[in-house]
Amino acid sequence: MRLPEYPSTTSLITAYAQGKDPLTSLGPYFERPGRTILENMLTDVPDPTLLESVARVRGGLSHFERWYYAGPHFPTHLPPPSPTQVKSVEMQMTMRWRDVLGYFKTWSSLQNYHERFPSDLQRIDGRFPEDKAGNDISSQTDVDVSGGDIAVRFWKDLREQVKKSGGKYGVDELVSVEWPIALLLAKKV
């Protein structure tokens, strides 16, 4: 996940989603190795055209390609792909800050974190007191922005960084979000 209008938030997002600190990051609470494979843009998946078991059982595959829909933001911890493999980011959305928090609350790692630290759900974060005035949950689809669990704290950290950058950070202000993805393409023989 990335906020393309606010590149200064990228390090915060990486620390929260992939960090090692079990108290401030959800990284340790994702299912592994699956999440690591995704974070590594599927580079850990071997070329199936070279696997003997694929050739023997399925008749084989040919013309294997890796495409990275990451734009110019390919992860620096990975070997750089060839320029023909890098495509523009396709998975993007403009959403309210409130809905960004709703997205964070869907992460399986957050559920795992709360199983480990149930008292975190009782925490309060007093930053952005104006959120209370804008937290009139008028419909079933609106996200409650009160509280102070790890997801709310991170969400407020992002909004503080956007505020410092001169951006819009109100709960119902819009923000662009994009998700880099990788595809593995092969043709059956």
C-alpha positions as CSV (number, residue, x, y, z in Angstrom):
1,M,0.0,0.0,0.0
2,R,1.2,3.5,-0.8
3,L,-0.1,7.1,-0.6
4,P,1.3,8.4,-3.9
5,E,0.6,12.1,-3.1
6,Y,2.5,11.7,0.1
7,P,5.8,9.8,-0.4
8,S,6.9,10.8,3.1
9,T,4.4,8.3,4.5
10,T,6.0,5.3,2.7
11,S,8.5,4.6,5.5
12,L,5.7,4.7,8.1
13,I,3.6,2.3,6.1
14,T,6.5,-0.1,5.7
15,A,7.4,0.0,9.4
16,Y,3.8,-0.7,10.4
17,A,3.1,-3.4,7.9
18,Q,6.5,-5.1,7.7
19,G,8.3,-4.0,10.8
20,K,9.6,-6.4,13.4
21,D,8.6,-4.6,16.6
22,P,5.7,-6.6,18.1
23,L,4.3,-3.6,19.9
24,T,4.2,-1.0,17.1
25,S,4.0,-3.2,14.0
26,L,1.7,-5.7,12.6
27,G,4.5,-7.4,10.6
28,P,5.0,-10.2,13.2
29,Y,1.3,-11.0,13.2
30,F,0.9,-11.7,9.4
31,E,0.7,-15.3,8.3
32,R,4.2,-16.4,7.1
33,P,5.6,-17.2,4.6
34,G,2.6,-16.1,2.6
35,R,2.8,-12.4,3.5
36,T,6.6,-12.4,2.9
37,I,6.1,-13.8,-0.6
38,L,3.6,-11.0,-1.3
39,E,5.9,-8.3,0.2
40,N,8.7,-9.7,-2.1
41,M,6.5,-9.2,-5.2
42,L,6.3,-13.0,-5.8
43,T,10.1,-13.1,-6.5
44,D,10.3,-16.1,-4.2
45,V,8.2,-18.1,-6.5
46,P,10.4,-20.1,-8.8
47,D,10.1,-20.2,-12.6
48,P,7.6,-23.0,-13.1
49,T,8.9,-23.8,-16.6
50,L,12.1,-25.0,-14.9
51,L,10.3,-27.4,-12.5
52,E,10.5,-31.0,-13.5
53,S,7.3,-31.8,-11.5
54,V,5.3,-29.3,-13.6
55,A,6.6,-30.8,-16.9
56,R,5.9,-34.4,-15.8
57,V,2.4,-33.9,-14.3
58,R,0.9,-31.1,-16.3
59,G,2.7,-31.4,-19.6
60,G,4.7,-28.3,-18.9
61,L,4.5,-24.6,-19.2
62,S,6.3,-22.2,-21.5
63,H,6.8,-18.5,-22.0
64,F,7.0,-17.5,-18.3
65,E,6.9,-13.8,-17.4
66,R,6.9,-11.7,-14.3
67,W,5.1,-8.3,-14.4
68,Y,5.3,-5.8,-11.7
69,Y,2.6,-3.2,-11.5
70,A,4.6,-1.0,-9.1
71,G,5.5,2.0,-11.3
72,P,8.8,3.6,-10.3
73,H,8.4,2.3,-6.7
74,F,9.7,-1.2,-7.0
75,P,10.9,-2.4,-3.5
76,T,14.6,-1.5,-3.1
77,H,15.3,-4.6,-1.1
78,L,14.7,-6.8,-4.2
79,P,16.9,-7.2,-7.3
80,P,15.7,-4.7,-9.9
81,P,13.6,-6.1,-12.6
82,S,14.1,-5.3,-16.3
83,P,12.4,-2.2,-17.5
84,T,10.0,-4.3,-19.7
85,Q,8.7,-6.1,-16.5
86,V,7.7,-2.9,-14.7
87,K,4.2,-1.6,-15.5
88,S,2.2,1.4,-14.1
89,V,0.2,0.8,-10.9
90,E,-3.2,-0.4,-11.8
91,M,-4.8,-1.0,-8.4
92,Q,-5.6,2.4,-7.0
93,M,-8.5,4.1,-5.4
94,T,-9.5,7.5,-4.0
95,M,-11.1,7.1,-0.6
96,R,-12.0,9.0,2.6
97,W,-9.5,8.9,5.4
98,R,-12.3,7.2,7.4
99,D,-12.4,4.4,4.8
100,V,-8.6,4.0,5.0
101,L,-9.0,3.2,8.6
102,G,-11.8,0.7,7.7
103,Y,-9.4,-0.9,5.3
104,F,-6.7,-1.2,8.0
105,K,-9.3,-2.9,10.3
106,T,-9.7,-5.7,7.7
107,W,-6.1,-6.9,8.0
108,S,-5.8,-10.4,9.3
109,S,-2.6,-9.3,11.2
110,L,-4.7,-6.8,13.2
111,Q,-7.0,-9.6,14.3
112,N,-4.0,-11.7,15.3
113,Y,-2.5,-8.7,17.1
114,H,-5.7,-8.2,19.1
115,E,-5.8,-11.8,20.1
116,R,-2.3,-11.4,21.5
117,F,-3.0,-7.9,23.0
118,P,-6.8,-7.7,23.7
119,S,-6.3,-4.7,26.0
120,D,-5.1,-2.7,23.0
121,L,-8.7,-2.3,22.0
122,Q,-9.3,-0.2,25.1
123,R,-6.6,2.3,24.4
124,I,-7.4,6.0,23.7
125,D,-5.5,8.3,21.4
126,G,-6.4,11.9,22.0
127,R,-4.9,13.3,18.8
128,F,-7.3,15.0,16.3
129,P,-10.0,15.9,18.8
130,E,-11.9,17.3,15.9
131,D,-12.6,13.7,14.7
132,K,-15.2,13.4,17.5
133,A,-17.3,16.1,15.9
134,G,-17.0,14.4,12.5
135,N,-17.8,10.9,13.9
136,D,-21.5,11.0,13.4
137,I,-22.0,7.5,12.3
138,S,-25.1,8.1,10.2
139,S,-25.0,4.9,8.2
140,Q,-24.1,1.3,8.8
141,T,-21.2,1.7,6.3
142,D,-19.3,4.5,8.0
143,V,-16.2,3.6,10.0
144,D,-16.0,4.5,13.7
145,V,-12.9,6.6,14.1
146,S,-12.9,6.7,17.9
147,G,-10.6,4.7,20.1
148,G,-6.9,4.3,20.0
149,D,-5.9,0.7,19.2
150,I,-2.8,0.1,17.0
151,A,-4.7,0.6,13.8
152,V,-6.1,4.0,14.9
153,R,-2.7,5.1,16.2
154,F,-1.1,4.2,12.9
155,W,-3.9,5.9,10.9
156,K,-3.4,9.0,13.0
157,D,0.4,8.8,12.4
158,L,-0.2,8.8,8.7
159,R,-2.6,11.8,9.0
160,E,-0.1,13.7,11.0
161,Q,2.5,13.2,8.4
162,V,0.1,14.3,5.7
163,K,-0.8,17.4,7.7
164,K,3.0,18.2,8.0
165,S,3.1,17.9,4.2
166,G,0.3,20.4,3.9
167,G,-2.2,17.8,2.7
168,K,-5.8,17.2,3.7
169,Y,-6.2,14.9,6.6
170,G,-9.8,15.3,7.9
171,V,-11.7,12.1,8.4
172,D,-14.0,12.7,5.4
173,E,-11.2,14.3,3.2
174,L,-10.2,12.2,0.1
175,V,-6.8,10.5,-0.2
176,S,-5.4,8.5,-3.1
177,V,-4.2,5.0,-2.3
178,E,-2.4,2.5,-4.5
179,W,-1.4,-1.1,-4.1
180,P,1.6,-2.4,-6.1
181,I,1.0,-6.0,-7.3
182,A,3.0,-8.6,-9.2
183,L,1.7,-11.1,-11.7
184,L,3.3,-14.4,-12.8
185,L,2.2,-15.4,-16.4
186,A,2.9,-18.7,-18.0
187,K,1.4,-20.5,-21.0
188,K,0.4,-24.2,-20.9
189,V,2.2,-26.3,-23.5
